[in-house]
């Protein structure tokens, strides 16, 4: 890393420059109030905690106004400005800050990532790695999630160095997101329940970051997402890969038919690789005790029926990936031999279904007792499934690629999954909280990462 670049991604003097811009825009005086409005958007912290946050923001603003704030104030300024709705201002100055604005709606976030953008795409020289039959510039990317919700997000992550991207799950008809909040930090170690308050914060770049989300697999209509997908496919370079995640609705043969229908739509829009979302823990169901359906991949027969239907419907040239959640040893051992002849890749894990409450015991996501846990808290699950997938692949003589994800928040956690045998690694919580993650991995491992293809 250049001596002119700090560990947080910014350059020296950034606090002074941020202060000057806040003043020039007339935002400084209102910063504490805007911060508190963000903190209390979805719930109100206990009085003592709220008073402490108010005091911290007030003292910071006073130091900024007096010209006395220094670089040591950047972590607090990052939190205050982001929660006040000024993430874009931070990003414009190269500050490491979350790329998705959790206070805004899913629709509002679709148009523009608020995270920082690198001036040029990081590259590992002319080295390439083979993933799903394509050569990619570095085997790290972003899985199907809101961070891949459209052309601007694909372009954003591709330019920041993520080269194995998955377009967010699309459906055969429009589907609205769950009510907000949809995404929160989870800074406490998970137990029987995950405790996550909407005002929680983890500093960008902290490798211990975990999050919980409850979006409900929203999707624009095909009339909207198909042309956007066409544009997104042109936004990646020749040595980058964009998969497209699809999901069907219904039961029995209707479910398999709908999966096949959406997969064919994606293929028609230009997708070279389709990923089947068989693993989402956030689909609402009034019939379920906890308000959500279990992941489809828990039902091996239904899973295979869907994969077979999609494989029959797609051209032979179109790659097919099955995305699964964490499965125990018996379930995975029974499923893999049935999937292997049908797919080019198996991806996993999705978020881990967890009961999530606020610190006062109320649901973090009103009306949804269960949400998806991701980040460092699920790193062990991801490593476990990846190792077992790779072992089953070898034991059965199968040829599918493994796309591993879960807990990838820094260079070490990327390397751990890759060393476990994954052909590519993806990151959601890590990429959200640290948009410079790919750059850092390429800088550390671009010259030495094994299994590159001869040039």
C-alpha positions in Angstrom: 0.0 0.0 0.0 1.3 3.4 -0.9 2.6 5.5 2.0 0.1 8.2 0.9 -2.8 5.9 1.6 -4.1 5.1 5.1 -5.3 1.7 6.3 -8.9 3.0 6.1 -8.4 3.8 2.4 -8.3 7.5 2.8 -5.3 9.9 2.3 -3.8 12.2 5.0 -5.8 15.3 5.7 -9.2 13.7 4.8 -10.9 14.9 8.0 -10.1 18.5 7.2 -11.3 18.0 3.7 -14.5 16.4 4.9 -15.0 19.2 7.3 -14.6 21.8 4.6 -17.1 20.1 2.4 -19.7 19.7 5.2 -19.3 23.5 5.9 -19.5 24.4 2.2 -22.7 22.3 1.8 -24.3 23.8 5.0 -24.4 20.3 6.6 -22.1 20.7 9.6 -24.5 22.4 12.0 -27.2 19.9 11.4 -24.9 16.9 11.5 -25.8 15.7 15.1 -29.6 15.9 14.4 -29.2 14.1 11.1 -27.1 11.4 12.8 -29.7 10.9 15.6 -32.5 10.7 13.0 -30.6 7.9 11.3 -29.9 6.1 14.6 -33.6 6.2 15.6 -35.0 5.5 12.1 -36.3 2.1 12.9 -36.1 1.9 16.7 -34.9 4.0 19.6 -31.9 3.0 21.7 -32.1 3.0 25.5 -32.0 6.5 26.9 -28.4 6.2 28.3 -27.1 4.9 25.0 -28.9 7.5 23.0 -27.6 10.3 25.2 -24.0 8.9 24.8 -24.4 8.9 21.0 -25.9 12.4 21.0 -23.0 13.6 23.1 -20.4 12.0 20.9 -21.9 13.5 17.8 -22.1 16.9 19.5 -18.5 16.9 20.6 -17.3 15.8 17.2 -19.3 18.6 15.5 -17.8 21.1 17.9 -14.3 20.0 17.1 -15.0 20.1 13.4 -16.5 23.6 13.6 -13.5 24.9 15.6 -11.0 23.3 13.1 -9.7 21.1 15.9 -10.7 17.6 14.6 -7.8 15.4 13.6 -7.3 12.1 11.8 -8.1 10.2 15.1 -11.7 11.5 14.6 -12.2 9.7 11.3 -13.8 6.5 12.7 -16.4 8.5 14.6 -16.9 10.9 11.7 -17.4 7.9 9.4 -20.2 6.5 11.6 -21.8 9.9 12.1 -21.7 10.9 8.5 -22.9 7.5 7.2 -25.8 7.4 9.6 -26.7 11.0 8.8 -27.1 10.0 5.1 -23.8 11.4 3.9 -22.2 8.1 2.8 -21.6 9.4 -0.7 -19.6 12.4 0.7 -17.4 10.0 2.6 -17.0 7.8 -0.5 -16.1 10.8 -2.7 -13.1 11.4 -0.4 -12.0 7.7 -0.6 -13.0 6.8 2.9 -13.7 3.1 3.5 -17.5 3.1 4.2 -20.3 0.7 3.6 -21.5 0.5 0.0 -25.2 0.0 0.7 -27.2 2.6 2.6 -29.2 0.5 5.2 -31.4 3.5 6.0 -32.7 3.8 2.5 -35.1 1.5 0.7 -34.1 -1.4 -1.6 -35.4 0.6 -4.5 -33.5 3.7 -3.6 -30.3 1.7 -3.3 -30.6 0.1 -6.7 -29.6 3.2 -8.6 -26.3 4.2 -6.9 -23.9 2.4 -4.5 -22.8 4.9 -1.8 -19.4 3.2 -1.2 -16.0 4.5 -2.4 -14.8 3.8 -6.0 -11.2 3.0 -6.8 -9.7 5.2 -9.6 -8.7 2.0 -11.5 -9.5 -1.6 -11.4 -7.0 -3.6 -9.3 -5.4 -6.4 -11.3 -3.1 -9.4 -10.6 -1.0 -8.6 -13.6 -1.8 -10.9 -16.5 -2.5 -14.0 -14.3 -5.9 -15.8 -14.7 -7.8 -18.4 -12.8 -10.3 -20.9 -14.4 -13.8 -20.6 -13.0 -16.8 -22.4 -14.6 -14.8 -22.8 -17.8 -13.9 -19.1 -18.0 -10.7 -17.3 -17.2 -11.0 -14.6 -14.6 -8.6 -12.0 -13.4 -8.9 -13.0 -9.7 -11.2 -15.6 -8.2 -13.0 -13.3 -5.8 -16.4 -11.8 -6.2 -19.8 -10.9 -4.8 -22.7 -13.4 -4.5 -26.3 -13.0 -5.3 -27.6 -10.3 -3.0 -28.6 -6.6 -3.0 -25.0 -5.7 -3.8 -25.6 -7.1 -7.3 -29.0 -5.6 -7.8 -28.5 -4.0 -11.2 -26.1 -2.5 -13.7 -24.7 0.2 -11.5 -23.8 -2.3 -8.8 -22.2 -4.7 -11.2 -20.2 -1.9 -12.7 -19.2 -0.7 -9.2 -17.9 -4.0 -8.0 -16.2 -5.0 -11.3 -14.2 -1.7 -11.2 -13.3 -2.3 -7.5 -11.7 -5.6 -8.5 -14.4 -8.2 -7.8 -14.2 -10.6 -10.8 -16.8 -13.4 -10.1 -20.1 -11.5 -9.7 -23.6 -12.8 -9.4 -26.5 -10.7 -10.5 -29.1 -10.6 -7.7 -31.9 -13.2 -7.8 -34.6 -12.5 -10.3 -38.0 -14.0 -10.6 -40.8 -14.4 -13.3 -42.8 -11.6 -11.8 -42.2 -8.5 -9.7 -41.8 -9.2 -6.0 -41.6 -6.4 -3.4 -39.0 -6.5 -0.6 -39.9 -7.0 3.0 -40.7 -4.0 5.1 -37.7 -2.1 6.5 -35.4 -2.5 8.2 -33.8 -5.0 5.9 -30.1 -5.1 6.9 -28.4 -4.5 10.2 -25.0 -5.1 11.8 -24.7 -8.0 14.3 -21.7 -7.1 16.5 -22.4 -9.5 19.4 -21.4 -13.2 19.3 -24.4 -15.2 18.2 -26.0 -17.6 20.7 -29.4 -19.3 20.6 -30.6 -16.0 19.1 -28.7 -13.2 17.3 -29.0 -9.8 19.0 -28.9 -7.0 16.5 -30.2 -3.4 17.0 -30.9 -1.3 13.9 -28.5 1.4 15.2 -25.6 -1.1 15.7 -22.3 -0.3 13.9 -19.1 -2.1 13.0 -16.2 0.0 11.7 -15.6 -0.5 8.0 -12.7 -2.9 7.4 -13.2 -4.8 10.7 -12.7 -8.4 9.8 -15.0 -9.4 12.6 -18.0 -7.9 10.9 -21.3 -9.9 10.8 -24.7 -8.8 9.6 -28.3 -10.0 9.5 -30.7 -9.3 6.6 -34.3 -9.9 5.8 -35.1 -8.6 2.3 -37.4 -11.4 1.1 -35.8 -12.0 -2.3 -37.3 -8.9 -4.1 -37.2 -8.7 -7.8 -38.2 -6.2 -10.5 -40.5 -7.5 -13.2 -38.8 -9.3 -16.2 -39.6 -6.3 -18.3 -37.3 -4.3 -16.1 -34.6 -6.8 -15.1 -34.0 -8.4 -18.5 -32.8 -5.2 -20.2 -30.9 -4.2 -17.1 -29.2 -7.6 -17.2 -28.2 -7.1 -20.8 -26.5 -3.8 -19.9 -24.9 -5.4 -16.8 -23.3 -8.1 -18.9 -21.5 -5.5 -20.9 -20.3 -3.7 -17.8 -17.8 -6.5 -16.9 -14.4 -7.0 -18.6 -13.5 -10.1 -20.7 -11.7 -11.5 -17.7 -14.6 -11.1 -15.3 -17.7 -13.3 -15.0 -21.3 -12.4 -14.2 -23.6 -15.2 -13.2 -27.3 -14.6 -12.9 -29.3 -16.0 -9.9 -32.8 -17.1 -10.5 -35.7 -18.3 -8.3 -39.0 -19.9 -9.0 -42.3 -19.8 -7.2 -45.0 -22.4 -6.6 -45.1 -26.0 -5.5 -44.3 -29.3 -7.2 -44.0 -29.2 -10.9 -45.2 -25.6 -11.0 -42.1 -24.6 -9.0 -39.7 -26.5 -11.3 -41.5 -25.0 -14.3 -41.2 -21.5 -12.9 -37.5 -22.0 -12.2 -37.0 -23.1 -15.8 -39.0 -20.2 -17.1 -36.9 -17.6 -15.3 -33.6 -19.4 -16.2 -34.6 -19.2 -19.9 -35.4 -15.5 -19.5 -31.9 -15.0 -18.1 -30.4 -17.0 -20.9 -32.4 -14.9 -23.4 -31.0 -11.7 -21.9 -27.4 -13.0 -22.5 -26.5 -14.9 -19.3 -23.7 -17.5 -19.9 -24.1 -19.0 -16.4 -27.3 -19.3 -14.4 -27.3 -19.9 -10.7 -30.3 -21.5 -9.0 -31.2 -20.0 -5.7 -32.1 -23.1 -3.8 -31.1 -21.8 -0.4 -32.7 -18.5 0.6 -33.9 -18.4 4.2 -35.9 -15.2 3.9 -39.0 -16.1 1.8 -42.1 -15.3 3.7 -44.7 -17.9 4.5 -47.9 -17.4 6.5 -48.0 -21.2 7.1 -44.6 -21.4 8.8 -44.3 -21.0 12.5 -41.5 -18.5 12.2 -42.9 -16.7 9.2 -40.4 -17.9 6.6 -40.1 -21.0 4.3 -37.2 -23.4 4.9 -34.6 -23.4 2.1 -35.6 -25.6 -0.8 -32.3 -27.5 -0.7 -33.3 -29.2 2.5 -35.7 -31.3 0.3 -33.4 -33.3 -1.9 -36.1 -34.6 -4.2 -37.6 -31.2 -4.9 -34.1 -29.8 -5.4 -33.2 -32.4 -8.0 -36.5 -31.9 -9.8 -35.8 -28.2 -10.1 -32.3 -28.7 -11.3 -33.3 -31.4 -13.8 -36.1 -29.1 -15.2 -33.7 -26.2 -15.6 -31.0 -28.3 -17.2 -33.4 -29.6 -19.8 -34.7 -26.1 -20.6 -31.3 -24.4 -21.0 -28.9 -24.6 -23.9 -26.0 -27.0 -23.3 -23.6 -24.0 -23.6 -25.2 -22.2 -20.7 -23.5 -23.0 -17.4 -25.6 -24.1 -14.4 -24.8 -23.6 -10.7 -26.8 -24.8 -7.8 -26.6 -22.6 -4.7 -27.2 -24.4 -1.4 -27.3 -23.5 2.3 -25.3 -25.2 5.0 -26.3 -28.9 5.1 -25.4 -31.5 7.6 -23.2 -34.4 6.5 -26.0 -36.9 5.7 -28.0 -34.4 3.6 -25.0 -33.1 1.7 -23.6 -36.6 1.0 -27.0 -37.7 -0.3 -27.5 -34.6 -2.5 -24.1 -34.1 -4.2 -24.1 -37.3 -6.2 -27.5 -36.5 -7.6 -26.6 -32.9 -8.4 -23.1 -33.5 -9.8 -24.1 -34.8 -13.3 -26.5 -31.9 -13.8 -24.4 -28.8 -12.8 -21.2 -27.1 -13.6 -20.9 -25.7 -10.1 -22.1 -25.8 -6.6 -22.2 -22.6 -4.6 -22.6 -22.2 -0.8 -23.3 -21.1 1.7 -26.2 -18.8 1.8 -26.9 -16.9 5.0 -27.6 -19.0 8.0 -31.3 -18.8 9.2 -31.3 -17.4 12.7 -33.7 -16.0 15.2 -32.9 -12.3 15.5 -34.0 -9.9 18.2 -33.1 -6.4 19.4 -31.4 -5.9 22.7 -34.8 -5.2 24.3 -36.1 -8.6 23.1 -38.4 -7.3 20.3 -37.9 -8.6 16.8 -35.2 -6.7 14.8 -37.3 -7.2 11.7 -41.0 -6.8 12.8 -43.1 -9.7 11.7 -40.1 -11.9 10.8 -38.6 -13.9 13.6 -36.0 -15.5 11.4 -33.5 -13.7 9.2 -30.2 -14.5 7.5 -26.9 -14.3 9.4 -23.7 -13.7 7.4 -20.2 -12.4 7.9 -17.6 -13.6 10.4 -20.2 -15.4 12.5 -20.8 -18.0 9.8 -17.1 -18.5 8.8 -17.0 -21.9 10.4 -20.1 -23.1 8.6 -18.7 -22.0 5.3 -15.3 -23.7 5.8 -17.0 -26.8 6.9 -19.3 -27.1 3.9 -16.6 -26.1 1.5 -14.3 -28.9 2.8 -17.0 -31.5 2.6 -18.0 -30.4 -0.9 -14.5 -30.7 -2.1 -14.1 -34.1 -0.5 -17.3 -35.4 -2.0 -16.3 -34.0 -5.4 -13.0 -35.8 -5.3 -14.3 -39.1 -3.9 -17.0 -39.3 -6.5 -14.8 -38.2 -9.4 -17.1 -35.3 -10.1 -16.0 -32.2 -12.1 -18.1 -29.4 -10.8 -16.5 -26.2 -9.5 -17.0 -25.0 -6.0 -18.0 -21.4 -5.3 -17.5 -20.7 -1.6 -18.8 -17.9 0.5 -19.5 -17.1 4.1 -17.4 -15.1 6.5 -15.1 -13.6 3.8 -14.1 -10.2 5.3 -10.3 -10.0 4.8 -7.4 -11.6 3.0 -7.0 -14.4 5.5 -10.7 -15.5 5.3 -10.6 -15.4 1.5 -7.4 -17.5 1.5 -8.9 -20.0 4.0 -11.8 -20.9 1.6 -9.6 -20.9 -1.4 -7.1 -23.2 0.3 -9.9 -25.5 1.3 -10.4 -26.2 -2.4 -12.8 -23.6 -3.6 -12.4 -22.6 -7.3 -13.8 -19.1 -6.5 -14.7 -17.2 -3.4 -17.4 -14.6 -2.9 -18.2 -12.1 -0.2 -21.4 -10.2 0.8 -21.1 -8.8 4.3 -17.3 -8.3 3.7 -17.8 -6.5 0.4 -20.6 -4.4 1.9 -18.6 -3.2 4.9 -15.3 -3.0 3.0 -15.5 -2.1 -0.6 -11.7 -2.3 -0.8 -11.7 -6.0 0.0 -10.9 -7.2 -3.5 -8.1 -4.6 -3.8 -6.5 -5.8 -0.6 -6.7 -9.5 -1.6 -5.2 -8.9 -5.0 -2.4 -6.8 -3.5 -1.6 -9.5 -1.0 -2.1 -12.6 -3.1 -2.2 -11.6 -6.7 1.4 -12.7 -7.4 1.3 -16.0 -5.4 -2.2 -17.4 -5.3 -2.0 -21.0 -6.7 -3.9 -22.7 -9.4 -3.7 -20.0 -12.0 -3.9 -21.1 -15.6 -0.9 -21.0 -18.0 -0.7 -17.9 -20.2 
